[in-house]
């Protein structure tokens, strides 16, 4: 099979210097990429602000009878109108039972009266990603059961956000959220991680076994580890 380009370069180096050894230092790049500068965080904040503008446009205009894809088009057009050239990832727009499908992508169902609408979306700005999820009642008002579950999730998020600080593991943030949901009796339905690293990619590089440091940015809790909300 063809020799990978990296290996070809390594072999050329070794052939020119018989005593040369090659060491993989890609982990150094990973470490540097995890710690965001003020300029990088500003780019991410802009991506998040653009995402917020798209979500607010949906909040104002969504109605029953629309197709999920109608909402997707509305969102993504708003992203572009506000300066985003690309998406951070494929938009997830789900209504009804589709909201329970992890990473749902069909976006072709009709939005009906009484439905919830879930949007897991993100604009990209200056090569940096946003990742924001919001769930709203299409009719403008939650049913009692919908509100109950929404409030549980909101409490879990708020408690997890309090946990985010340098020295903490992402797993600790996740377990904080999980505890709230389990105590409310919905632990069996909480099958997703709470946070992931975010930056140049929506699921960016990072070591989940090491504590968080100032300058790192994680999703899920919508928090930056420098104390600013992203």
N, C-alpha and C positions, 0 to 999 in steps of 0.2 A: 504494500500500500504506500501511497505518497508519504514522504517524511514531513511531519508538521514543521511549519516555518520556524517556530521557536527552537525546535531540536536541531534544525539545520544551522541556525545561527550559533548554537552552543557548540556544535561539532566544528564549525569554522574557527571559533575562538580556540578550542583545544588543539586543533591541528597547527595553529600558528605559534602556540606556546605549549610545549610538551608538559610543562609542570603546572599548567593552569587547571584549576578546578572550578566548577560551576556551582553556584549556590542559588537556590530559589529564594528570592527576597520579595516575592509578591505579597507576602504578609505585611511587609512594611507599608506598601501602598494601601492595603486594606486599613491599617491602623491610621494612616494619615487621612484617608477618606472619611473615616468615622467622625473625626473631630471637625466640626464646621466652623469656618471663620464668620465674622460679623457680616461680611459681604455675601457669603453663601446663605446664611440664615435670612438675610434680606430678600434674596431671590426666592427662597422657599415661602417666605411670608407673602410675597407678591403672588406666587402660584396659589396659595391658600385664599388670598383675597379674591382672586379671579374665580376660583371654585365657589366661594361664598356668593359672589354676584350671580353665578349661574343657578345656584340653589334657590336664591331669593326670587329669581325670575320665575322658577317653577312654582314656588309657594304662592305667588300672586296669580298665576295663570292656569294651573292644573285644574281639570274638571273631569267628572265622570263621562264616559264615552270615548275618551282618548285611548290610544294604544300606547303601550309602554314606549315604543319607538318614537312617538310624537314628543314625549317628555325628553327622551335622549337627544333628539334633534334640537329641541329648545335649549337644553343645557349646553350642548357643545357649540351651538351658534353663539350663545352668550359668552362662552370661554373665548372664542375667537374675537368677538366684538370688544372684549376687555384686554386683548393683547396676547393671548396664548396661541401659539402656532401648532402645538401638539397636545395630545392627551398623555397623561402619565400612565394610563392603562385603559383597557376597554371599559366603557361605562356599564355599570350594573344598574338597571332600572327594573324593579320588580314590584308587582302588585298582587294582592290576594295570597293564595298558597305559594306563589313563586317567591315570596319574601323568605321562605324557609329553605330555599335551595341555595347552598353555598356556591358562590361565584357563578350565579345564574347569568346567562348571556343571551338568551333568545330574544328578550325584549319585544315580544309580539302579542302579548295578551291585552285584552280590553280592561280598562280601569272601571270598576263598578262602584255603585253607591255602597258606602260602609267599608270600603277597602282601605287598608293601609298602603302607602307607597314608600318603598325603600329605595334610596339612591346611594350607591357606593361609587363615588366618582372622584376624579382629580384632574386638574389642569397641570400642564407642564409649562414652566416659565424659565427661560435662561438655562435650560437643561436640567432644572431641578423640579422634583415631583411634589404634588400635594395628594393627599388621600383622606377624604372626608366622607363619612356615612351619616345620613339623616333619614329618619322615618317619620312620616306625617300622615294624619288622617285626611283622605281626599275630600271628605265632606266639610272639613274645617273643625271637626269636633270628634274626640275619641269616644268610643263606647266605654262603659265602666271597666270591662275586662281589658280592653286595649290600654286604657290609662293606667291600670294597675301594673301591667307588665312593663309599660314604658317607664314608669316611675322606679321600678326595681332596677332596670338597666341604667337609668340616669344616676341612681344612688351608687350603683357599682362603679360607674365611670368616675363619679366625683371622689369616691373613696380611693380609687386607683390613682387618680391624679395627685392626691395628697401624698401618696407613697413615692412619687417620682422625684428622685434627687440623686446626686452623685453618691456612689458607693452601694447602690441598690441593684440587685439583679432584675432583669425583665421578668423572670419567673416569679419574683416576689410581688411585682406589680400585678401580674396575672392572678396569683393566688388571692390577693386582696379583693379583686373583682369577683373571683369565683366564690369566695366566702359569702359575700353579700347575696349572690344569686342562689347559692345552696341553702342559705338560711331562710330564703323566701320560698323554698320548695321547688325551684326550677333548675337544680343542678344538672339533671339528666339532659336538659335541653341546651346546655352551654358547652358546646363541643369545639369551640374555636379559640385560638390564641387571642390575647388581649392586645398585644403590641408587636411591632416589628421595626427594624431600623429603616429609615427613609432618607433619601438624598438624591443622588444622580439617578437612582432607580427607585421605583416605588417600594420594592423589597430590596433594600440596599445591603451592602456587605456589613458584617458585624459579628462579633463573638458573643453568643448568648450565654456563655458560661463565665463571662467576666463582668465585673460591676460597671454600671453606667458612669460616664465621666462628663465633666462640663464640656459643652459643645456638641455632644451627641444629640440626635433628634430621633424620636420614636413616634410611631403612629398609635392609633387606638385611643390613647388618652389625650391626643391632640396636644402633646406637651413637648417643649424643648427643655433640655436639662440645664439650661442657663436661667430658668425661672421665667422665661417669657412664653406666653401662650402662642402656639403656632396653629 
